[in-house]
């Protein structure tokens, strides 16, 4: 595909469901491969860039760090797949997800108790405010 036939940064961003500044940022930090340039110097993206960007977006939605995504992208290259390494990265992330779920469950319990203690009228001391204030 010649640079003239490629996607513009705006079309790439829209196709992958991200902001175009996100595309620039991922390029700057080396997470996205650099695109070809047109004669006029504009970025010209290939379909592979869209797939690459969609992978990054989905991994970010699932909470993977940029370093984890970088490692996963490297492992996704032809001939580089190592299911054991991918499993390690995913297992570590899964442990983090479970820890966050436990934290959120504790938070929900604290808020539920505080909300239950709230009065319907003018109460001199609000339990929710006390919880948020560390009391």
N, C-alpha and C positions, 0 to 999 in steps of 0.2 A: 504494500500500500504506500503510495507516495505521500509526502507530507501534505500535499494539497487535498488528498482524500480523507485525511484523518479527522478525528473529533477535535473540536475546540475545547478549551478548558471548561467553559460554561456548559457545553453539552455533556462532557465527561462527568462533571460534577452532578448535573441533573440526572443523568442516567444511573449514577451510583447512589443518588440520594444524599449527597453531602454538599457543603458550601464550597465554592471555588477557592476560598482562602484555605480551606482544609487541604485541598489538593496541593496548593503551593507549599503549605507547611510540611506535608508528608514528603514532598520532593526535597525541601530544604534539609530535612533531617535524614534523608537517604532511605526512607521507608518505601517511597514510590520510585520506580526507575524514571530517569529523565526522558522526556519525549523528544521526538524529532522536532526540528524547527522548520518553518516555511521560509521561503526566500526573504519574506518581510520580517522574520524573527519571531513569529507567533508559534506557540506550542501546537503540536499536531500529534494527537494521541491515537494509538492503535487499539483494536478491540481488547488486546491483552491487558492494556492499562485499566480498562473498565473492570475486568475480572479481578485484577489485582486490588483495585480500589474497593470493590464490593467485598472482597475477602477482609480487608482491613476494617471497613465499616462494620461488618458483622461481628468480627472479633472484638472490636471496641464495644459494641452493643452488649456483648456477653461479658464485658468487664476485663478482658485481657489487657495487660500493660503493653506499652509500645515495645518494650524489650522482648516480651513474650511473642508479640506479633512478628517482630523482626526474626526471631528464631524459627517460628512456625513457617514464615515465608521462605526462609533459607532451606528448611527441611522439605518444603513443597516443590522445590526445584527438581527437574527430572534427574533421577539417579541418586538423589540425596535423602529420600524418605527413610526415616528411621522411626518406626512405630514406637519403639521403646522410649526414645527421646520425646516424641510427641505425647506419649502417655504420661511421662514425668511432668511435663509442662501442664497438661490438662489436669492431672491429679493434684498438683500444687494449687492450681487455680480453684479446683473443686473444694479443697480444704478451706481456702479463703472465702468462698461462697457460703459454705456451711457456717463458718465463724460469723459472717455478716448476718446470716439468717438468725443465728442464736442471739446476736446483739440486738437485732430488730425485734425479736420476740420478747426479750427482756424489756426493751423500751416500750413496746406495746403494753406489757403488763403494768409498768410504772404509770404510763399515761392513763390506762383504764382505771386504775385505783384512784388517781388524782381526779379524773373526771367524775367518778362515782361520788367522791367526797365533796364535789362542788355543790353549793346550795343553788336554789333557784332564784333567790332574791339577793339582797345586799348582805354579803358575808364579809366580816372584817378582814379575814385572811383567806386568800384564795389558794387552795391546794396546788393547782396547776402552776401558779406563779411561784409558789414555794419550791416545787419540784424543779422548775427551770432555774431557780436561783440557787439550787444546790442544797436546799434545806432538807 
